[in-house]
Amino acid sequence: MPDSADGRHTLSLALQGGGSHGALTWGVLDALLEDGRIDIDGISGTSAGAMNAVALAHGFAQAAAHPGDAAEVRAEGARLARAALARLWDGIGALAGPGWGGPMVLPAVAWMTPWLAPAQINPLDINPLRSLLEREFDFERLAAAPAGVPRVFVCATNVRTGRGEIFSGAQLSAAAVMASACLPMVFRPVDIGGQAYWDGGYSGNPALYPLIYEADCRDILLVQINPIAHDDVPDTVPEIMDRMNEINFNACLLAELRAIEFVRRLLHEGKLDPKVYKDIRMHRIDGGAALSEFGAASKAQADGGFLHKLFERGRAAGVAWLAAHRQDLGVRATLHLTQNL
């Protein structure tokens, strides 16, 4: 059922991280934005998902800086968001030239040398993504964005407490996004306010609870690029480490999905007050099929040709999902948690 008479629907987005595989999510987002009938309430992202979230919201914040007719501002926001996402991933592709220092190359080096600390692998703490983020995105504009601009929630893991922390609004910064993508075997912890942070995937990949408590929309679309299940048992060191990371980086997500299903069941049984608890409708675009042919090391492959191949696959997945499930938005969940957990 549309949220409005003009056939528009509202979604919140939950965007996983996964190295260069985040380009698949870029394609999904491009399809949603091109469609023109989807409004985005909140976006929770981790690592590459956080970068995608910031790029998308930045486009809408740019459009909102020039008030006008609501439909025109919305359309301009979608156009600018698509452009911001393209610049982000084209910039990542440009950084991944031959030689040392590409943003996705260092994780591959860490796989080959797991006994070395970040100070040995990357003694200068080089991460060219930081400069790219600071050049492309105005975080002060994002923090001051008016209602109607998607709210961004970025998850990073506090090294000392082991707990996930959410950066949003005035707390959102390039440092927060870098913290969300800080692989501890490659980069030194990111310092924010005297606290050290590692990759948000250890505590929420992505975190769903900000979308439940802070966003209004009850429909959440999870764009999943970290597979839950694998048919094969890994037997090489990179494959084993990649599968370990997939399991670790999905653990918190699975716990939150189980909690959502538990609350939904109690609501439907009349055991909880619907005025107090939200009946969340989960949806998912599972990138597993589109990514299955690529090995573990492909998460560190960031050349432009590969990124655009993933982008096209993501676009196709987004278009197919809209065709299959648009009519379900606002009505029913399409991710059947009891069958998938």
C-alpha positions as CSV (number, residue, x, y, z in Angstrom):
1,M,0.0,0.0,0.0
2,P,1.5,3.4,-1.0
3,D,2.3,5.8,1.8
4,S,0.7,8.6,-0.2
5,A,-1.8,9.2,-3.0
6,D,0.9,9.6,-5.6
7,G,2.1,6.1,-5.1
8,R,5.2,6.9,-3.1
9,H,6.6,4.5,-0.5
10,T,9.0,5.1,2.4
11,L,11.9,2.9,3.4
12,S,14.7,2.8,5.8
13,L,17.9,1.2,4.6
14,A,20.4,-1.1,6.4
15,L,23.6,-1.3,4.5
16,Q,26.3,-3.9,5.2
17,G,30.0,-3.5,4.8
18,G,32.2,-5.8,2.8
19,G,35.1,-4.0,1.1
20,S,34.8,-3.4,-2.6
21,H,31.6,-5.5,-2.6
22,G,30.0,-2.4,-1.4
23,A,29.9,-1.4,-5.0
24,L,27.0,-3.8,-5.4
25,T,25.1,-1.8,-2.8
26,W,25.9,1.3,-4.9
27,G,24.0,-0.3,-7.8
28,V,21.0,-1.2,-5.6
29,L,20.8,2.4,-4.3
30,D,21.1,3.8,-7.8
31,A,18.1,1.7,-8.9
32,L,16.0,2.9,-5.9
33,L,16.9,6.5,-6.5
34,E,16.3,6.3,-10.2
35,D,12.8,4.8,-9.6
36,G,11.7,8.1,-8.2
37,R,8.9,6.7,-6.0
38,I,10.9,5.7,-2.9
39,D,11.5,8.1,0.0
40,I,14.3,7.2,2.4
41,D,13.8,7.8,6.1
42,G,16.9,6.6,7.8
43,I,20.1,4.8,6.7
44,S,22.2,2.7,9.0
45,G,25.6,1.7,7.5
46,T,28.8,0.0,8.5
47,S,32.2,0.3,6.7
48,A,31.5,0.5,2.9
49,G,27.8,0.7,3.9
50,A,28.6,3.8,5.9
51,M,30.3,5.4,2.9
52,N,27.3,4.6,0.7
53,A,24.9,6.0,3.4
54,V,26.9,9.3,3.7
55,A,27.1,9.7,-0.1
56,L,23.3,9.2,-0.6
57,A,22.3,11.5,2.3
58,H,24.8,14.1,1.1
59,G,23.0,14.5,-2.2
60,F,19.7,15.1,-0.5
61,A,21.3,17.6,1.9
62,Q,22.7,19.5,-1.1
63,A,19.3,19.7,-2.7
64,A,17.7,20.8,0.6
65,A,20.0,23.7,0.8
66,H,18.0,25.3,-2.0
67,P,14.4,25.2,-0.9
68,G,11.7,25.0,-3.6
69,D,8.8,22.8,-4.7
70,A,8.9,19.6,-2.6
71,A,8.7,17.3,-5.6
72,E,11.5,19.2,-7.4
73,V,13.8,19.2,-4.3
74,R,13.2,15.5,-3.9
75,A,14.0,14.8,-7.6
76,E,17.1,17.0,-7.4
77,G,18.2,15.2,-4.2
78,A,17.9,11.8,-5.9
79,R,20.0,13.1,-8.9
80,L,22.7,14.6,-6.6
81,A,22.7,11.4,-4.5
82,R,23.3,9.3,-7.6
83,A,26.1,11.6,-8.6
84,A,27.7,11.5,-5.1
85,L,27.7,7.7,-5.1
86,A,29.3,7.6,-8.5
87,R,32.0,10.0,-7.4
88,L,32.7,8.0,-4.3
89,W,33.2,4.7,-6.1
90,D,35.0,6.2,-9.1
91,G,37.3,7.8,-6.5
92,I,37.9,4.5,-4.8
93,G,38.7,2.9,-8.2
94,A,41.1,5.7,-9.0
95,L,42.9,5.1,-5.7
96,A,43.4,1.4,-6.4
97,G,46.1,1.7,-9.0
98,P,49.1,-0.6,-9.2
99,G,51.5,-0.6,-6.3
100,W,51.2,-0.1,-2.5
101,G,48.5,2.0,-0.9
102,G,45.2,1.3,-2.6
103,P,42.4,1.3,0.0
104,M,41.4,-2.3,-0.7
105,V,45.0,-3.6,-1.2
106,L,46.0,-3.4,2.4
107,P,43.5,-5.9,3.7
108,A,44.8,-8.5,1.2
109,V,48.3,-7.9,2.6
110,A,47.0,-8.4,6.1
111,W,45.5,-11.8,5.1
112,M,49.0,-12.9,3.9
113,T,50.8,-11.6,7.1
114,P,48.4,-12.2,10.0
115,W,51.2,-12.2,12.5
116,L,52.2,-8.6,11.8
117,A,50.6,-5.6,13.7
118,P,49.3,-2.5,11.8
119,A,52.4,-0.5,12.8
120,Q,54.4,-3.1,10.8
121,I,52.1,-3.5,7.8
122,N,51.2,0.1,7.5
123,P,53.7,2.1,9.6
124,L,52.5,5.5,8.3
125,D,48.9,4.7,8.9
126,I,48.1,5.5,5.3
127,N,44.5,5.4,4.3
128,P,43.7,7.4,1.2
129,L,39.9,7.0,1.7
130,R,40.1,9.6,4.4
131,S,41.1,12.3,2.0
132,L,38.5,11.1,-0.5
133,L,35.7,11.4,2.1
134,E,36.8,14.8,3.3
135,R,37.0,16.1,-0.3
136,E,33.6,14.7,-1.4
137,F,31.3,15.2,1.6
138,D,30.3,18.2,3.7
139,F,29.7,16.7,7.1
140,E,28.6,20.0,8.6
141,R,25.9,20.3,6.0
142,L,24.8,16.7,6.8
143,A,24.6,17.5,10.5
144,A,22.5,20.6,9.9
145,A,20.3,19.0,7.2
146,P,16.5,19.7,7.6
147,A,13.7,17.2,8.0
148,G,13.3,15.2,4.8
149,V,17.0,14.5,4.4
150,P,17.7,10.8,5.3
151,R,19.2,10.5,8.7
152,V,22.5,8.6,8.7
153,F,23.6,6.2,11.5
154,V,27.2,4.9,11.3
155,C,28.3,2.1,13.6
156,A,31.9,1.7,15.0
157,T,33.2,-0.6,17.7
158,N,34.7,1.0,20.8
159,V,38.0,-0.9,21.4
160,R,38.0,-0.6,25.1
161,T,34.3,-1.4,25.9
162,G,33.7,-3.8,23.0
163,R,30.4,-2.1,22.4
164,G,29.0,-0.6,19.2
165,E,28.5,3.1,19.1
166,I,26.4,5.0,16.7
167,F,27.5,8.3,15.1
168,S,24.8,10.5,13.8
169,G,23.9,14.2,13.4
170,A,26.5,16.4,14.8
171,Q,28.7,13.4,15.6
172,L,28.9,12.3,12.0
173,S,32.4,13.0,10.5
174,A,34.9,11.6,8.2
175,A,36.7,10.1,11.2
176,A,33.5,8.3,12.2
177,V,33.2,6.7,8.8
178,M,36.9,5.8,8.9
179,A,36.4,4.2,12.3
180,S,33.5,2.2,10.9
181,A,35.8,0.8,8.3
182,C,38.9,0.4,10.5
183,L,40.1,-3.2,10.1
184,P,42.3,-3.8,13.3
185,M,44.9,-5.9,11.6
186,V,45.5,-3.2,9.0
187,F,44.9,0.2,10.5
188,R,45.6,1.7,13.9
189,P,42.4,2.5,15.8
190,V,40.7,5.7,14.9
191,D,40.7,8.2,17.8
192,I,37.4,10.1,18.3
193,G,37.1,12.2,21.5
194,G,39.8,10.2,23.2
195,Q,38.2,6.8,22.5
196,A,39.7,4.2,20.1
197,Y,37.5,2.6,17.5
198,W,37.6,-0.4,15.2
199,D,35.4,-1.6,12.4
200,G,31.7,-1.4,13.2
201,G,31.2,-4.9,11.7
202,Y,32.2,-6.4,15.0
203,S,29.2,-4.8,16.8
204,G,26.7,-4.2,14.0
205,N,26.9,-5.0,10.3
206,P,24.8,-2.9,10.1
207,A,23.1,-1.9,13.3
208,L,19.3,-2.1,13.0
209,Y,18.3,-0.6,16.3
210,P,18.8,3.1,15.3
211,L,16.3,2.6,12.5
212,I,13.8,1.1,15.0
213,Y,14.2,3.8,17.7
214,E,15.2,6.9,15.7
215,A,13.4,6.5,12.3
216,D,9.7,6.7,11.8
217,C,9.3,4.2,9.0
218,R,8.5,0.5,9.8
219,D,9.8,-0.9,6.6
220,I,13.6,-1.7,6.6
221,L,15.4,-2.9,3.5
222,L,18.6,-4.8,4.4
223,V,21.2,-4.8,1.6
224,Q,23.2,-7.9,2.5
225,I,26.6,-8.5,0.9
226,N,28.0,-10.7,3.6
227,P,26.5,-14.2,3.1
228,I,25.1,-16.0,6.1
229,A,25.4,-19.5,4.6
230,H,28.0,-21.1,2.5
231,D,27.8,-24.5,0.7
232,D,31.5,-25.1,0.6
233,V,33.9,-25.5,3.5
234,P,37.0,-23.2,3.0
235,D,40.4,-24.8,3.0
236,T,42.9,-22.0,2.1
237,V,44.1,-19.4,4.6
238,P,42.4,-16.4,2.8
239,E,39.1,-18.4,2.4
240,I,39.2,-19.5,6.1
241,M,39.8,-15.9,7.3
242,D,37.1,-14.5,5.0
243,R,34.6,-17.1,6.2
244,M,35.5,-16.3,9.9
245,N,35.0,-12.6,9.2
246,E,31.6,-13.3,7.5
247,I,30.4,-15.3,10.5
248,N,31.7,-12.7,13.0
249,F,30.4,-9.7,11.0
250,N,26.9,-11.3,10.7
251,A,26.6,-12.4,14.4
252,C,25.2,-9.1,15.7
253,L,22.9,-8.7,12.7
254,L,21.4,-12.1,13.3
255,A,20.8,-11.4,16.9
256,E,18.9,-8.2,16.1
257,L,16.9,-10.0,13.4
258,R,15.9,-12.6,16.0
259,A,14.9,-9.9,18.4
260,I,12.7,-8.3,15.7
261,E,11.0,-11.6,15.0
262,F,10.4,-12.2,18.7
263,V,8.7,-8.8,19.1
264,R,6.7,-9.3,16.0
265,R,5.4,-12.7,17.2
266,L,4.4,-11.3,20.6
267,L,2.7,-8.3,18.9
268,H,0.7,-10.6,16.6
269,E,-0.2,-12.8,19.6
270,G,-1.5,-9.7,21.4
271,K,1.0,-10.0,24.2
272,L,2.7,-6.6,23.6
273,D,1.2,-3.1,23.3
274,P,1.4,-1.9,19.6
275,K,1.4,1.6,20.8
276,V,4.7,0.9,22.6
277,Y,6.4,-1.6,20.3
278,K,6.9,-1.3,16.5
279,D,5.9,-4.1,14.2
280,I,9.0,-3.9,11.9
281,R,8.6,-5.1,8.4
282,M,12.0,-6.5,7.2
283,H,12.9,-6.8,3.6
284,R,16.2,-7.9,2.0
285,I,18.2,-7.8,-1.1
286,D,20.7,-10.7,-0.8
287,G,23.8,-10.1,-2.8
288,G,25.0,-13.6,-2.3
289,A,24.0,-14.9,-5.8
290,A,25.5,-11.9,-7.5
291,L,28.8,-12.2,-5.6
292,S,29.1,-16.0,-5.4
293,E,31.5,-16.4,-8.3
294,F,34.1,-14.1,-6.8
295,G,36.6,-15.4,-4.3
296,A,37.5,-14.0,-0.9
297,A,40.3,-11.8,-2.2
298,S,37.8,-10.0,-4.5
299,K,36.8,-7.8,-1.5
300,A,40.2,-6.2,-1.8
301,Q,39.9,-5.7,-5.6
302,A,39.0,-2.2,-6.3
303,D,39.8,-1.4,-9.9
304,G,37.2,0.5,-11.8
305,G,36.1,-2.3,-14.1
306,F,35.4,-4.6,-11.3
307,L,33.5,-2.0,-9.3
308,H,31.3,-1.1,-12.2
309,K,30.6,-4.8,-12.8
310,L,29.3,-5.0,-9.3
311,F,27.4,-1.8,-9.7
312,E,25.5,-3.2,-12.7
313,R,24.7,-6.4,-10.8
314,G,23.4,-4.3,-7.9
315,R,21.3,-2.2,-10.2
316,A,19.7,-5.4,-11.7
317,A,19.1,-6.7,-8.2
318,G,17.5,-3.4,-7.1
319,V,15.2,-3.2,-10.2
320,A,14.2,-6.9,-9.7
321,W,13.4,-6.3,-6.0
322,L,11.2,-3.3,-6.7
323,A,9.3,-5.2,-9.4
324,A,8.7,-8.1,-7.0
325,H,8.0,-6.3,-3.8
326,R,7.0,-2.7,-4.3
327,Q,3.4,-3.6,-3.5
328,D,4.4,-5.2,-0.2
329,L,5.9,-2.0,1.2
330,G,3.7,-0.7,4.1
331,V,1.8,-3.9,4.1
332,R,3.9,-7.0,4.9
333,A,7.5,-8.1,5.5
334,T,9.1,-10.0,2.7
335,L,12.1,-11.3,4.7
336,H,10.6,-14.2,6.5
337,L,12.8,-14.4,9.6
338,T,11.5,-17.7,10.9
339,Q,12.7,-19.3,7.7
340,N,16.0,-17.5,7.4
341,L,17.4,-17.5,10.9
